[in-house]
Amino acid sequence: MNKERKLIIAGNWKMNKTVAEATDLVEALDRDLGTQTDVDVVVCPPFTALDTVSAKLKNSLIKVGAQNMSENDYGAFTGEINAGMLRDLRVHYVILGHSERREYQKESDALINAKTKAALTAGLKPIVCVGETLAQREANETESVVGQQIAGSLAGLDAEQLKDTVIAYEPVWAIGTGKTASSEQAQEVHAFIRSEINKSHGEEVAKAVRIQYGGSVKPANAEELLGQPDVDGALVGGASLEARSFSDIINNTRN
């Protein structure tokens, strides 16, 4: 699959896997994927397993991501983890603004923007999530909702910062539901997101930014989804918790 931008496929393990379970999974993934160079592969374990997973992947091409971080540098923020702590654990990426955090933790675009800037300042690559609910899609509000999330979450980023940022389009109605946006629906929104970046930062940046699709991605649908011209990878949930299914997603989309 020849793409203008290198595919990036990340596994979001969410609140799953003990340290022992994470070790088994990442060892299997490293055997399958640790030396391939066609696709950028990222695994995002829970905080408790980051140190162990990072150590296991020390000599691997698979990169490690975190699932969240604080917008603050340090201080009296009980239960929070900052960007420097993640860097200390050899973390390269961090998921920000996932729909579950937008919904359950009431995270705003402004907060996600602050986290994104803190991540970039620390040398982490943010994966910034955007997406509409089923009600918003049925009301034909997809572009207005996603456009507002893009504008707010990425406000104030310069061209180089935006090039270091991955955008993940995750229609909320397709996350963990078994429903998947059709390849045409995914392409339509990805193209819209790229057009918004073009408006704000110009064609060069818009062409460079990678936009992932997330929402019930599986080995069976990955190739068609990621074959779309503006779909540059996937943010995988449930299918990333089993080595074979995650490896198959990547192997099905490699050149």
TIKOLDO-488148 format. One line per field, with one value per atom (N, C-alpha, C): atom name; z, x, y; residue in one letter. Coordinates in steps of 0.1 Angstrom, whole numbers, always signed. Example, Ala and Ser with C-alpha at 12.3 -4.5 7.8 and 13.67 -1.06 7.14 Angstrom:
<sites>
atom <- (N_CA_C_N_CA_C)
z <- (+78_+78_+78_+71_+71_+79)
x <- (+132_+123_+132_+128_+137_+129)
y <- (-57_-45_-33_-22_-11_+0)
res <- (A_A_A_S_S_S)
</sites>
This chain:
<sites>
atom <- (N_CA_C_N_CA_C_N_CA_C_N_CA_C_N_CA_C_N_CA_C_N_CA_C_N_CA_C_N_CA_C_N_CA_C_N_CA_C_N_CA_C_N_CA_C_N_CA_C_N_CA_C_N_CA_C_N_CA_C_N_CA_C_N_CA_C_N_CA_C_N_CA_C_N_CA_C_N_CA_C_N_CA_C_N_CA_C_N_CA_C_N_CA_C_N_CA_C_N_CA_C_N_CA_C_N_CA_C_N_CA_C_N_CA_C_N_CA_C_N_CA_C_N_CA_C_N_CA_C_N_CA_C_N_CA_C_N_CA_C_N_CA_C_N_CA_C_N_CA_C_N_CA_C_N_CA_C_N_CA_C_N_CA_C_N_CA_C_N_CA_C_N_CA_C_N_CA_C_N_CA_C_N_CA_C_N_CA_C_N_CA_C_N_CA_C_N_CA_C_N_CA_C_N_CA_C_N_CA_C_N_CA_C_N_CA_C_N_CA_C_N_CA_C_N_CA_C_N_CA_C_N_CA_C_N_CA_C_N_CA_C_N_CA_C_N_CA_C_N_CA_C_N_CA_C_N_CA_C_N_CA_C_N_CA_C_N_CA_C_N_CA_C_N_CA_C_N_CA_C_N_CA_C_N_CA_C_N_CA_C_N_CA_C_N_CA_C_N_CA_C_N_CA_C_N_CA_C_N_CA_C_N_CA_C_N_CA_C_N_CA_C_N_CA_C_N_CA_C_N_CA_C_N_CA_C_N_CA_C_N_CA_C_N_CA_C_N_CA_C_N_CA_C_N_CA_C_N_CA_C_N_CA_C_N_CA_C_N_CA_C_N_CA_C_N_CA_C_N_CA_C_N_CA_C_N_CA_C_N_CA_C_N_CA_C_N_CA_C_N_CA_C_N_CA_C_N_CA_C_N_CA_C_N_CA_C_N_CA_C_N_CA_C_N_CA_C_N_CA_C_N_CA_C_N_CA_C_N_CA_C_N_CA_C_N_CA_C_N_CA_C_N_CA_C_N_CA_C_N_CA_C_N_CA_C_N_CA_C_N_CA_C_N_CA_C_N_CA_C_N_CA_C_N_CA_C_N_CA_C_N_CA_C_N_CA_C_N_CA_C_N_CA_C_N_CA_C_N_CA_C_N_CA_C_N_CA_C_N_CA_C_N_CA_C_N_CA_C_N_CA_C_N_CA_C_N_CA_C_N_CA_C_N_CA_C_N_CA_C_N_CA_C_N_CA_C_N_CA_C_N_CA_C_N_CA_C_N_CA_C_N_CA_C_N_CA_C_N_CA_C_N_CA_C_N_CA_C_N_CA_C_N_CA_C_N_CA_C_N_CA_C_N_CA_C_N_CA_C_N_CA_C_N_CA_C_N_CA_C_N_CA_C_N_CA_C_N_CA_C_N_CA_C_N_CA_C_N_CA_C_N_CA_C_N_CA_C_N_CA_C_N_CA_C_N_CA_C_N_CA_C_N_CA_C_N_CA_C_N_CA_C_N_CA_C_N_CA_C_N_CA_C_N_CA_C_N_CA_C_N_CA_C_N_CA_C_N_CA_C_N_CA_C_N_CA_C_N_CA_C_N_CA_C_N_CA_C_N_CA_C_N_CA_C_N_CA_C_N_CA_C_N_CA_C_N_CA_C_N_CA_C_N_CA_C_N_CA_C_N_CA_C_N_CA_C_N_CA_C_N_CA_C_N_CA_C_N_CA_C_N_CA_C_N_CA_C_N_CA_C_N_CA_C_N_CA_C_N_CA_C_N_CA_C_N_CA_C_N_CA_C_N_CA_C_N_CA_C_N_CA_C_N_CA_C_N_CA_C_N_CA_C_N_CA_C_N_CA_C_N_CA_C_N_CA_C_N_CA_C_N_CA_C_N_CA_C_N_CA_C_N_CA_C_N_CA_C_N_CA_C_N_CA_C_N_CA_C_N_CA_C_N_CA_C_N_CA_C_N_CA_C_N_CA_C_N_CA_C_N_CA_C)
z <- (+0_+0_+0_-11_-12_-8_+2_+8_+8_+7_+7_+20_+31_+45_+50_+59_+65_+74_+73_+82_+97_+106_+120_+126_+132_+139_+153_+162_+176_+183_+193_+201_+214_+217_+229_+238_+248_+256_+267_+268_+278_+292_+300_+314_+314_+307_+306_+307_+311_+312_+325_+333_+344_+339_+347_+342_+336_+342_+336_+323_+322_+309_+299_+303_+293_+288_+297_+293_+282_+284_+275_+261_+261_+249_+241_+248_+241_+236_+243_+238_+225_+225_+212_+201_+204_+194_+189_+198_+194_+184_+187_+178_+164_+164_+151_+144_+151_+145_+148_+156_+162_+152_+140_+131_+118_+116_+104_+103_+92_+90_+81_+76_+67_+74_+86_+94_+108_+112_+126_+135_+145_+154_+168_+175_+188_+197_+209_+219_+231_+236_+247_+259_+268_+279_+290_+300_+312_+319_+327_+334_+341_+348_+356_+348_+335_+327_+318_+319_+310_+311_+324_+326_+321_+324_+319_+304_+298_+284_+277_+282_+276_+277_+288_+289_+280_+278_+268_+254_+251_+237_+235_+244_+244_+230_+225_+213_+201_+202_+192_+184_+172_+165_+169_+177_+183_+193_+192_+201_+212_+223_+235_+236_+238_+241_+254_+260_+272_+267_+276_+273_+277_+285_+290_+297_+300_+308_+313_+323_+329_+320_+320_+313_+322_+335_+344_+344_+347_+347_+359_+371_+384_+394_+406_+417_+424_+431_+440_+432_+424_+415_+417_+428_+432_+421_+419_+409_+394_+392_+378_+374_+361_+356_+346_+347_+337_+326_+316_+304_+307_+317_+321_+326_+334_+340_+328_+318_+307_+299_+297_+290_+297_+310_+319_+317_+313_+310_+295_+288_+274_+265_+269_+261_+250_+238_+227_+223_+225_+221_+233_+232_+243_+236_+240_+235_+243_+236_+243_+237_+246_+242_+237_+241_+237_+241_+233_+235_+249_+254_+268_+278_+276_+286_+283_+271_+268_+275_+275_+280_+295_+300_+315_+324_+318_+326_+322_+313_+308_+304_+297_+292_+280_+281_+271_+260_+249_+239_+245_+253_+259_+268_+275_+283_+275_+264_+255_+248_+245_+239_+248_+261_+270_+272_+272_+273_+260_+249_+236_+236_+240_+241_+251_+262_+272_+267_+260_+254_+244_+235_+224_+230_+240_+247_+253_+258_+264_+254_+241_+231_+229_+234_+231_+219_+212_+200_+204_+204_+208_+197_+202_+193_+198_+191_+195_+189_+197_+192_+190_+179_+177_+171_+172_+167_+172_+164_+167_+173_+180_+185_+174_+176_+167_+165_+176_+174_+166_+168_+160_+145_+142_+128_+122_+129_+124_+122_+129_+128_+118_+110_+100_+106_+119_+125_+126_+118_+119_+116_+106_+102_+112_+117_+127_+140_+144_+157_+156_+145_+143_+141_+133_+130_+143_+151_+164_+173_+173_+181_+176_+163_+157_+160_+158_+160_+175_+184_+198_+204_+200_+205_+200_+188_+182_+181_+188_+188_+192_+184_+187_+184_+178_+174_+161_+160_+148_+138_+127_+116_+121_+127_+131_+142_+151_+162_+156_+146_+140_+132_+126_+119_+128_+141_+151_+158_+154_+160_+151_+157_+150_+154_+144_+147_+145_+154_+154_+153_+141_+140_+145_+155_+161_+163_+153_+155_+168_+177_+190_+189_+179_+177_+172_+168_+163_+173_+185_+194_+203_+202_+210_+208_+197_+194_+184_+177_+166_+153_+154_+142_+137_+124_+118_+107_+107_+96_+83_+72_+60_+55_+46_+41_+35_+29_+23_+34_+44_+55_+62_+64_+71_+62_+49_+40_+39_+39_+38_+50_+62_+74_+75_+71_+71_+61_+49_+39_+45_+52_+58_+68_+77_+87_+80_+69_+62_+56_+51_+45_+56_+68_+79_+83_+82_+85_+74_+61_+50_+52_+57_+59_+69_+80_+91_+90_+83_+83_+69_+59_+46_+41_+28_+21_+25_+27_+31_+44_+54_+67_+66_+58_+57_+50_+41_+34_+43_+53_+62_+74_+79_+91_+89_+98_+97_+105_+99_+105_+105_+118_+120_+120_+118_+120_+132_+141_+152_+153_+156_+158_+153_+161_+157_+145_+145_+135_+138_+128_+129_+117_+117_+106_+93_+94_+82_+75_+83_+76_+75_+81_+82_+68_+59_+46_+38_+38_+30_+36_+50_+56_+54_+56_+55_+41_+31_+17_+12_+20_+16_+16_+6_+5_+16_+25_+36_+49_+49_+62_+63_+73_+75_+86_+91_+101_+109_+121_+129_+144_+152_+166_+170_+174_+176_+191_+194_+208_+211_+211_+215_+207_+194_+186_+189_+197_+201_+213_+220_+232_+230_+217_+214_+203_+205_+196_+182_+179_+165_+158_+164_+157_+155_+164_+162_+151_+152_+141_+128_+127_+114_+108_+117_+112_+105_+111_+106_+93_+94_+83_+71_+73_+62_+55_+61_+55_+51_+53_+50_+34_+30_+16_+11)
x <- (+9_+0_+9_+10_+18_+10_+16_+9_+18_+12_+20_+26_+19_+24_+26_+36_+38_+27_+21_+10_+15_+6_+9_-3_-1_-11_-8_-17_-15_-25_-21_-30_-33_-46_-50_-55_-48_-52_-62_-65_-74_-71_-81_-79_-79_-69_-68_-53_-51_-38_-30_-28_-18_-4_+5_+19_+23_+19_+23_+16_+3_-4_+2_+6_+12_+25_+33_+45_+43_+34_+31_+27_+18_+13_+24_+32_+42_+54_+57_+67_+62_+50_+44_+44_+40_+40_+54_+64_+78_+83_+79_+83_+77_+65_+58_+62_+64_+64_+77_+85_+96_+107_+107_+118_+112_+99_+93_+94_+95_+97_+86_+77_+67_+57_+54_+44_+49_+46_+50_+40_+45_+36_+38_+27_+27_+18_+23_+14_+12_+0_-3_-9_-1_-6_-11_-17_-20_-7_-8_+3_+11_+4_+11_+21_+18_+27_+37_+37_+45_+60_+65_+79_+83_+75_+78_+78_+68_+66_+78_+81_+92_+105_+108_+120_+120_+108_+108_+110_+106_+107_+120_+129_+141_+148_+149_+157_+147_+134_+124_+121_+116_+111_+97_+90_+77_+79_+71_+72_+61_+63_+54_+47_+34_+26_+19_+15_+6_-8_-17_-31_-36_-28_-33_-21_-22_-12_-18_-11_-15_-10_-17_-13_-3_-1_+8_+22_+32_+46_+49_+44_+47_+39_+38_+32_+21_+12_+2_-10_-8_-19_-21_-27_-27_-33_-26_-31_-27_-21_-17_-3_-1_+12_+16_+28_+32_+41_+43_+51_+65_+71_+85_+86_+76_+75_+74_+66_+64_+77_+84_+97_+107_+106_+116_+114_+102_+98_+100_+106_+109_+97_+87_+74_+76_+71_+73_+59_+48_+35_+26_+16_+5_-8_-18_-32_-38_-44_-51_-65_-74_-87_-96_-92_-100_-115_-124_-138_-143_-137_-140_-137_-125_-121_-130_-133_-142_-155_-160_-173_-173_-164_-165_-158_-147_-139_-142_-151_-156_-144_-135_-123_-128_-124_-128_-117_-120_-110_-99_-102_-92_-82_-87_-78_-70_-76_-68_-58_-61_-51_-39_-42_-31_-22_-29_-21_-13_-18_-11_+1_+0_+12_+22_+18_+27_+34_+27_+34_+44_+41_+50_+62_+60_+71_+81_+76_+84_+90_+87_+92_+84_+72_+63_+54_+50_+41_+27_+18_+4_-4_-13_-23_-36_-41_-52_-65_-75_-87_-98_-106_-118_-128_-141_-151_-165_-175_-189_-197_-208_-217_-226_-234_-244_-254_-259_-269_-264_-251_-246_-244_-241_-240_-254_-264_-277_-283_-278_-282_-274_-265_-256_-247_-242_-234_-219_-216_-202_-192_-193_-182_-181_-193_-192_-186_-190_-184_-169_-166_-152_-143_-149_-141_-139_-149_-147_-136_-137_-127_-113_-111_-98_-93_-102_-98_-94_-102_-99_-88_-87_-77_-63_-62_-49_-46_-54_-52_-38_-32_-19_-7_-9_+3_+9_+22_+28_+30_+35_+36_+44_+55_+64_+57_+50_+43_+32_+25_+14_+19_+30_+36_+40_+43_+46_+34_+22_+10_+2_-3_-12_-26_-35_-49_-56_-64_-72_-87_-93_-107_-114_-122_-129_-144_-152_-166_-171_-176_-180_-189_-198_-208_-202_-189_-182_-172_-170_-160_-166_-160_-164_-179_-185_-199_-200_-189_-189_-193_-198_-202_-189_-187_-176_-180_-174_-177_-173_-181_-176_-164_-156_-144_-147_-159_-162_-165_-172_-175_-162_-153_-140_-132_-131_-124_-130_-143_-149_-145_-145_-142_-127_-119_-104_-101_-107_-105_-109_-120_-125_-114_-109_-99_-87_-83_-71_-73_-86_-89_-89_-93_-92_-78_-69_-55_-49_-53_-49_-53_-65_-70_-62_-58_-52_-36_-30_-16_-10_-18_-13_-11_-9_-10_+2_+14_+25_+23_+18_+15_+3_-7_-19_-15_-5_-1_+8_+14_+24_+17_+6_-1_-7_-5_-11_-24_-34_-48_-52_-53_-57_-72_-77_-91_-92_-102_-104_-119_-122_-136_-139_-137_-139_-131_-118_-109_-105_-106_-103_-94_-88_-81_-89_-102_-110_-113_-113_-117_-105_-94_-83_-78_-76_-70_-78_-92_-100_-100_-101_-102_-89_-77_-64_-60_-67_-64_-70_-78_-83_-72_-73_-61_-58_-68_-65_-65_-66_-66_-52_-44_-30_-27_-37_-34_-46_-44_-56_-52_-62_-61_-70_-64_-71_-74_-86_-90_-90_-101_-103_-93_-92_-84_-69_-65_-51_-47_-57_-55_-51_-51_-47_-36_-25_-13_-17_-23_-26_-34_-45_-54_-47_-39_-32_-22_-14_-4_-10_-22_-29_-33_-38_-42_-30_-18_-6_-2_-1_+4_-6_-18_-28_-27_-20_-19_-4_+5_+19_+21_+31_+35_+37)
y <- (-12_+0_+12_+19_+31_+43_+50_+61_+73_+85_+97_+99_+95_+96_+82_+80_+67_+64_+52_+48_+47_+51_+49_+42_+31_+23_+21_+26_+26_+18_+10_+2_+9_+12_+18_+7_+3_-8_-4_+9_+14_+8_+6_+1_-15_-20_-35_-39_-51_-57_-54_-64_-63_-63_-60_-60_-73_-84_-97_-99_-96_-97_-88_-76_-67_-72_-78_-84_-95_-104_-114_-108_-98_-92_-85_-77_-70_-78_-89_-98_-105_-109_-115_-104_-92_-82_-79_-79_-76_-87_-99_-110_-108_-104_-102_-90_-79_-66_-57_-62_-54_-50_-56_-52_-47_-46_-41_-26_-21_-6_+0_-7_-2_+7_+4_+11_+15_+27_+31_+24_+16_+9_+15_+17_+23_+15_+12_+5_+14_+15_+25_+17_+12_+5_+14_+9_+18_+22_+32_+38_+27_+18_+8_-1_-2_-11_-4_+9_+17_+13_+13_+10_-3_-14_-27_-28_-23_-23_-16_-4_+3_-5_-11_-19_-31_-37_-48_-44_-32_-27_-18_-18_-10_-11_-23_-25_-28_-24_-27_-14_-16_-5_+0_-9_-5_+6_+17_+28_+27_+33_+33_+46_+45_+57_+56_+68_+68_+72_+69_+71_+85_+93_+106_+112_+125_+131_+144_+150_+163_+174_+185_+198_+205_+201_+208_+201_+210_+205_+196_+201_+194_+200_+195_+201_+193_+200_+194_+190_+180_+175_+160_+156_+142_+133_+122_+113_+116_+127_+131_+127_+126_+122_+133_+138_+149_+143_+152_+148_+143_+150_+146_+132_+129_+115_+105_+108_+99_+98_+109_+109_+100_+101_+93_+78_+74_+60_+57_+65_+63_+62_+70_+72_+82_+79_+87_+95_+88_+93_+94_+102_+103_+106_+98_+100_+111_+121_+132_+134_+137_+141_+129_+117_+106_+108_+103_+106_+101_+91_+86_+96_+103_+114_+126_+129_+141_+138_+126_+123_+121_+112_+108_+118_+124_+134_+148_+150_+163_+172_+166_+173_+182_+195_+205_+206_+212_+215_+223_+233_+241_+233_+224_+215_+207_+201_+192_+200_+213_+221_+224_+226_+228_+216_+204_+192_+190_+193_+191_+200_+212_+221_+216_+211_+206_+194_+185_+173_+177_+186_+190_+197_+205_+212_+202_+191_+180_+171_+172_+163_+151_+150_+139_+142_+132_+134_+131_+141_+139_+132_+123_+118_+124_+134_+142_+137_+133_+126_+136_+134_+142_+133_+137_+128_+132_+129_+133_+121_+124_+113_+110_+99_+94_+105_+111_+122_+134_+137_+148_+145_+132_+128_+128_+123_+122_+136_+146_+160_+167_+160_+166_+177_+174_+183_+178_+168_+162_+172_+180_+189_+201_+206_+217_+212_+200_+195_+192_+184_+181_+193_+202_+215_+223_+223_+231_+224_+210_+203_+205_+205_+207_+221_+231_+245_+247_+241_+244_+236_+223_+214_+217_+223_+226_+240_+248_+263_+267_+276_+282_+273_+262_+254_+259_+260_+264_+253_+255_+245_+233_+235_+224_+215_+222_+215_+206_+212_+205_+193_+194_+182_+171_+174_+164_+159_+164_+159_+150_+139_+130_+133_+134_+136_+122_+119_+106_+110_+106_+108_+96_+97_+86_+89_+85_+87_+80_+88_+82_+70_+71_+60_+47_+47_+35_+30_+36_+31_+20_+8_-3_-8_-3_-7_-18_-21_-30_-23_-11_-3_+3_+4_+10_+20_+32_+41_+34_+35_+30_+37_+30_+37_+50_+52_+64_+75_+71_+80_+85_+75_+79_+88_+85_+94_+108_+109_+122_+131_+125_+133_+136_+126_+128_+139_+139_+150_+163_+163_+176_+181_+172_+176_+182_+175_+180_+194_+196_+209_+220_+216_+226_+230_+220_+222_+231_+228_+236_+251_+253_+267_+274_+266_+273_+274_+264_+263_+261_+260_+259_+245_+243_+230_+221_+227_+219_+211_+218_+212_+202_+206_+197_+184_+185_+172_+164_+170_+163_+157_+162_+158_+144_+135_+121_+121_+116_+115_+100_+95_+81_+80_+68_+65_+55_+58_+49_+46_+33_+30_+16_+6_-8_-13_-9_-13_-28_-36_-50_-55_-67_-71_-72_-75_-76_-63_-52_-39_-29_-33_-23_-20_-29_-26_-17_-19_-10_+4_+5_+18_+26_+19_+26_+27_+22_+24_+37_+44_+57_+67_+77_+86_+95_+98_+107_+100_+87_+79_+73_+78_+75_+66_+58_+49_+46_+40_+36_+37_+41_+40_+29_+18_+5_+3_-1_-4_-19_-25_-39_-49_-46_-55_-54_-44_-43_-51_-57_-65_-79_-83_-97_-96_-102_-100_-104_-115_-119_-109_-104_-95_-81_-76_-64_-65_-76_-79_-80_-87_-89_-75_-66_-53_-46_-47_-41_-48_-61_-69_-68_-66_-64_-51_-41_-28_-24_-33_-30_-30_-23_-23_-37)
res <- (M_M_M_N_N_N_K_K_K_E_E_E_R_R_R_K_K_K_L_L_L_I_I_I_I_I_I_A_A_A_G_G_G_N_N_N_W_W_W_K_K_K_M_M_M_N_N_N_K_K_K_T_T_T_V_V_V_A_A_A_E_E_E_A_A_A_T_T_T_D_D_D_L_L_L_V_V_V_E_E_E_A_A_A_L_L_L_D_D_D_R_R_R_D_D_D_L_L_L_G_G_G_T_T_T_Q_Q_Q_T_T_T_D_D_D_V_V_V_D_D_D_V_V_V_V_V_V_V_V_V_C_C_C_P_P_P_P_P_P_F_F_F_T_T_T_A_A_A_L_L_L_D_D_D_T_T_T_V_V_V_S_S_S_A_A_A_K_K_K_L_L_L_K_K_K_N_N_N_S_S_S_L_L_L_I_I_I_K_K_K_V_V_V_G_G_G_A_A_A_Q_Q_Q_N_N_N_M_M_M_S_S_S_E_E_E_N_N_N_D_D_D_Y_Y_Y_G_G_G_A_A_A_F_F_F_T_T_T_G_G_G_E_E_E_I_I_I_N_N_N_A_A_A_G_G_G_M_M_M_L_L_L_R_R_R_D_D_D_L_L_L_R_R_R_V_V_V_H_H_H_Y_Y_Y_V_V_V_I_I_I_L_L_L_G_G_G_H_H_H_S_S_S_E_E_E_R_R_R_R_R_R_E_E_E_Y_Y_Y_Q_Q_Q_K_K_K_E_E_E_S_S_S_D_D_D_A_A_A_L_L_L_I_I_I_N_N_N_A_A_A_K_K_K_T_T_T_K_K_K_A_A_A_A_A_A_L_L_L_T_T_T_A_A_A_G_G_G_L_L_L_K_K_K_P_P_P_I_I_I_V_V_V_C_C_C_V_V_V_G_G_G_E_E_E_T_T_T_L_L_L_A_A_A_Q_Q_Q_R_R_R_E_E_E_A_A_A_N_N_N_E_E_E_T_T_T_E_E_E_S_S_S_V_V_V_V_V_V_G_G_G_Q_Q_Q_Q_Q_Q_I_I_I_A_A_A_G_G_G_S_S_S_L_L_L_A_A_A_G_G_G_L_L_L_D_D_D_A_A_A_E_E_E_Q_Q_Q_L_L_L_K_K_K_D_D_D_T_T_T_V_V_V_I_I_I_A_A_A_Y_Y_Y_E_E_E_P_P_P_V_V_V_W_W_W_A_A_A_I_I_I_G_G_G_T_T_T_G_G_G_K_K_K_T_T_T_A_A_A_S_S_S_S_S_S_E_E_E_Q_Q_Q_A_A_A_Q_Q_Q_E_E_E_V_V_V_H_H_H_A_A_A_F_F_F_I_I_I_R_R_R_S_S_S_E_E_E_I_I_I_N_N_N_K_K_K_S_S_S_H_H_H_G_G_G_E_E_E_E_E_E_V_V_V_A_A_A_K_K_K_A_A_A_V_V_V_R_R_R_I_I_I_Q_Q_Q_Y_Y_Y_G_G_G_G_G_G_S_S_S_V_V_V_K_K_K_P_P_P_A_A_A_N_N_N_A_A_A_E_E_E_E_E_E_L_L_L_L_L_L_G_G_G_Q_Q_Q_P_P_P_D_D_D_V_V_V_D_D_D_G_G_G_A_A_A_L_L_L_V_V_V_G_G_G_G_G_G_A_A_A_S_S_S_L_L_L_E_E_E_A_A_A_R_R_R_S_S_S_F_F_F_S_S_S_D_D_D_I_I_I_I_I_I_N_N_N_N_N_N_T_T_T_R_R_R_N_N_N)
</sites>
